[in-house]
Amino acid sequence: MNIPDKFKNYFWGENKLFFPDEEFVIKLSYPRVFVRYNIADSMTDFDTFIHEIVEIQYLDDERPSEREQKEILKDVWNYIALEERQLDDDLANDEIENFLEY
C-alpha cells in the first residue's frame, strides 16, 4: 500500500477507561491537533465522520483557518481509512499473532 508521508506523524488510539465508545487521532505535525470521535458502524463517509466528532483540540496556541481545519479533518478521515485498511489486510493475511492469556 502506498502511504503518503504526511501521515507519518498521525497516531490512532483509544482510552477505554473513560471513553469506551470513542477513538481518537493525534496529528503531531503542525498544526498539531487531537480529534476524538464516536465509534460508529455506520461511519462510512466523511460527512458521517464529521457528525461523530466529540472533541477537537488544537495543541498550538492558534486555530487554523476554516479551510485548513476542514482539510485537516479530511486528512484525519483518510488516515483512519488507511489504518482500517491495513488492519483488514493484516487480518486477511493472518499476520496478527495471538496473545497469551494472563
Backbone bond lengths (Angstrom), bond angles and torsions (degrees), N, CA, C in turn:
res aa  C-N    CA-C-N  psi(-1)  N-CA   C-N-CA  omega(-1)  CA-C   N-CA-C  phi
1 M - - - 1.446 - - 1.531 108.24 -
2 N 1.315 115.93 132.64 1.460 122.03 179.40 1.528 108.94 -88.26
3 I 1.338 116.81 110.85 1.459 122.05 -175.34 1.531 109.12 -109.37
4 P 1.338 116.94 124.11 1.467 119.36 178.59 1.522 111.83 -61.24
5 D 1.325 116.92 141.94 1.465 122.75 -179.63 1.530 112.99 -59.85
6 K 1.335 117.46 -25.76 1.466 119.06 -177.12 1.525 112.53 -62.13
7 F 1.342 117.84 -17.98 1.460 120.55 -179.76 1.533 112.99 -89.04
8 K 1.320 117.31 3.14 1.458 121.52 -178.38 1.527 112.71 -60.52
9 N 1.318 117.29 -32.28 1.459 121.63 -176.79 1.526 113.56 -104.01
10 Y 1.327 116.64 24.18 1.467 122.22 174.93 1.527 107.97 -103.23
11 F 1.332 115.84 142.52 1.454 120.97 178.71 1.517 109.60 -136.66
12 W 1.334 115.38 139.14 1.461 123.32 -175.16 1.520 107.54 -111.94
13 G 1.334 117.70 132.54 1.454 118.49 -177.56 1.514 113.65 -156.51
14 E 1.334 113.10 -173.59 1.459 120.70 -179.49 1.522 109.16 -151.57
15 N 1.323 115.76 159.30 1.456 123.81 173.79 1.528 105.38 -133.95
16 K 1.327 116.46 84.42 1.465 122.50 -174.62 1.531 112.75 -67.64
17 L 1.332 118.17 -20.32 1.461 120.68 -179.85 1.527 112.34 -67.87
18 F 1.326 116.40 -40.06 1.454 120.37 -176.42 1.526 114.00 -111.34
19 F 1.318 117.19 -25.54 1.464 121.68 -176.59 1.530 109.64 -133.83
20 P 1.332 117.85 69.03 1.469 121.08 -171.32 1.529 115.24 -64.81
21 D 1.325 117.95 -21.06 1.460 120.65 -178.25 1.521 112.59 -107.51
22 E 1.338 115.47 20.11 1.465 119.78 -176.17 1.526 111.26 -131.80
23 E 1.313 114.35 158.87 1.466 123.15 172.64 1.521 106.96 -131.63
24 F 1.329 116.07 171.19 1.461 118.87 178.07 1.522 110.52 -145.21
25 V 1.319 113.71 161.02 1.460 122.62 172.09 1.520 106.35 -126.71
26 I 1.327 115.43 134.53 1.461 121.40 172.85 1.529 106.74 -114.09
27 K 1.308 115.47 127.95 1.474 122.21 175.42 1.523 106.03 -107.03
28 L 1.339 117.05 115.53 1.459 121.08 -174.40 1.523 114.47 -96.17
29 S 1.331 117.28 -5.27 1.463 119.18 173.15 1.535 108.05 -86.83
30 Y 1.337 115.95 156.13 1.462 120.47 -176.22 1.526 111.06 -69.53
31 P 1.311 117.54 137.02 1.447 129.62 -8.57 1.522 111.26 -76.76
32 R 1.325 115.60 128.40 1.466 120.98 -176.98 1.529 110.16 -71.51
33 V 1.340 114.90 140.24 1.459 118.76 -177.41 1.525 110.58 -149.46
34 F 1.325 114.73 149.65 1.464 124.04 175.02 1.521 105.87 -118.15
35 V 1.351 117.22 125.55 1.465 122.08 179.53 1.523 108.31 -125.23
36 R 1.341 115.68 117.74 1.470 121.26 178.01 1.521 107.79 -109.66
37 Y 1.347 116.00 136.66 1.460 120.31 -174.54 1.531 110.39 -144.20
38 N 1.335 114.62 155.45 1.462 121.28 175.05 1.519 109.60 -71.26
39 I 1.317 115.49 140.85 1.458 120.72 173.18 1.521 106.60 -80.27
40 A 1.311 116.82 123.65 1.466 120.55 -178.90 1.519 109.14 -135.73
41 D 1.319 116.24 129.77 1.463 119.95 177.36 1.514 111.41 -63.24
42 S 1.324 116.58 -26.15 1.459 120.39 -176.93 1.528 112.54 -90.67
43 M 1.331 117.67 9.61 1.454 121.13 -179.28 1.530 109.71 -79.84
44 T 1.322 115.12 80.84 1.457 120.46 -173.00 1.514 113.64 -107.34
45 D 1.332 117.83 -6.59 1.462 119.74 179.38 1.529 110.19 -147.50
46 F 1.313 114.91 171.42 1.460 121.30 -175.79 1.522 112.13 -60.29
47 D 1.328 117.87 -42.89 1.467 120.46 -178.23 1.529 111.67 -62.47
48 T 1.321 117.18 -39.67 1.462 120.89 177.17 1.528 109.74 -65.18
49 F 1.332 116.36 -42.55 1.460 121.00 178.01 1.531 110.69 -57.40
50 I 1.317 117.39 -45.45 1.472 121.81 -179.85 1.532 110.47 -56.72
51 H 1.320 117.08 -40.41 1.464 121.00 -178.96 1.537 112.56 -72.48
52 E 1.326 117.29 -19.33 1.467 121.44 -179.86 1.530 113.02 -90.93
53 I 1.329 117.57 -5.47 1.471 120.69 -179.50 1.523 109.40 -69.53
54 V 1.336 115.06 130.44 1.458 122.80 -179.53 1.527 110.42 -100.30
55 E 1.342 116.08 -36.25 1.464 120.12 -173.46 1.520 109.93 -152.95
56 I 1.327 114.61 138.50 1.465 121.73 171.62 1.518 106.84 -129.39
57 Q 1.331 116.07 123.46 1.468 121.32 177.67 1.517 108.63 -124.03
58 Y 1.328 116.08 120.09 1.464 119.87 172.02 1.517 106.59 -85.99
59 L 1.320 117.10 125.39 1.459 122.21 -170.53 1.527 113.42 -85.49
60 D 1.324 116.24 -10.58 1.461 120.84 174.92 1.525 107.31 -97.22
61 D 1.301 117.62 168.28 1.462 121.14 -173.43 1.528 114.18 -67.85
62 E 1.302 117.83 -22.08 1.457 119.20 -175.50 1.521 111.76 -115.79
63 R 1.319 114.24 146.63 1.469 121.45 178.11 1.525 107.31 -93.26
64 P 1.345 117.68 133.23 1.466 120.59 178.48 1.533 111.77 -65.18
65 S 1.310 116.03 169.80 1.468 121.24 177.15 1.530 109.78 -62.65
66 E 1.321 117.15 161.89 1.468 121.93 178.82 1.527 111.22 -56.38
67 R 1.327 116.46 -42.76 1.459 120.80 -179.99 1.525 110.70 -62.50
68 E 1.328 116.78 -44.82 1.463 120.65 179.87 1.534 111.46 -67.21
69 Q 1.329 117.22 -36.61 1.460 120.51 177.13 1.528 110.61 -60.95
70 K 1.329 116.35 -42.54 1.468 119.88 179.56 1.529 110.54 -65.47
71 E 1.332 117.15 -40.25 1.471 120.78 177.46 1.531 111.04 -63.18
72 I 1.322 116.47 -40.26 1.472 120.56 178.15 1.523 110.08 -62.13
73 L 1.336 117.24 -45.15 1.465 120.27 179.66 1.520 111.49 -65.16
74 K 1.332 117.85 -35.27 1.472 120.54 174.52 1.519 110.30 -63.50
75 D 1.333 116.72 -41.97 1.467 120.49 177.64 1.531 111.22 -63.98
76 V 1.328 117.15 -40.57 1.460 120.70 177.48 1.525 109.37 -60.83
77 W 1.325 117.25 -45.32 1.471 121.97 178.38 1.529 110.40 -59.83
78 N 1.328 117.25 -45.63 1.469 120.95 179.45 1.522 111.45 -64.82
79 Y 1.329 117.09 -38.64 1.461 120.79 177.01 1.535 110.89 -61.75
80 I 1.332 117.19 -44.98 1.463 121.00 178.20 1.530 109.78 -59.18
81 A 1.329 116.90 -43.15 1.471 120.69 179.65 1.525 110.94 -62.03
82 L 1.335 117.42 -40.75 1.469 120.70 178.30 1.527 110.96 -65.11
83 E 1.325 117.03 -43.45 1.469 120.59 178.42 1.530 110.71 -61.17
84 E 1.326 116.50 -44.82 1.463 119.85 -179.55 1.528 111.40 -65.78
85 R 1.328 117.15 -38.15 1.462 120.40 177.09 1.523 110.43 -63.31
86 Q 1.351 116.81 -41.91 1.462 120.42 178.20 1.526 110.89 -63.44
87 L 1.334 116.67 -41.98 1.460 121.01 178.09 1.528 110.67 -61.59
88 D 1.332 116.85 -44.08 1.472 120.89 177.21 1.525 111.15 -61.27
89 D 1.339 116.92 -42.29 1.463 120.96 178.77 1.522 110.69 -63.03
90 D 1.340 116.31 -42.50 1.460 120.49 178.99 1.526 110.96 -61.65
91 L 1.329 116.20 -43.04 1.462 120.11 178.73 1.528 110.93 -65.36
92 A 1.328 116.33 -41.80 1.464 120.79 -179.39 1.523 111.37 -65.75
93 N 1.320 116.67 -33.46 1.462 121.24 -179.06 1.520 112.34 -92.67
94 D 1.329 116.50 5.55 1.464 122.92 178.79 1.529 111.53 54.74
95 E 1.355 115.44 40.86 1.458 120.05 -178.62 1.521 113.27 -92.56
96 I 1.326 117.38 -5.73 1.462 119.82 179.31 1.518 108.27 -89.88
97 E 1.326 116.01 123.73 1.466 120.87 -177.71 1.511 110.52 -80.22
98 N 1.318 116.03 152.36 1.452 120.73 173.93 1.527 108.28 -77.84
99 F 1.321 115.78 138.70 1.456 120.61 178.81 1.517 109.70 -93.96
100 L 1.329 116.24 147.69 1.455 120.90 177.64 1.510 109.86 -69.72
101 E 1.307 116.40 143.68 1.464 121.23 175.65 1.523 107.61 -84.48
102 Y 1.312 114.59 141.57 1.468 119.95 179.82 1.496 110.07 -98.39
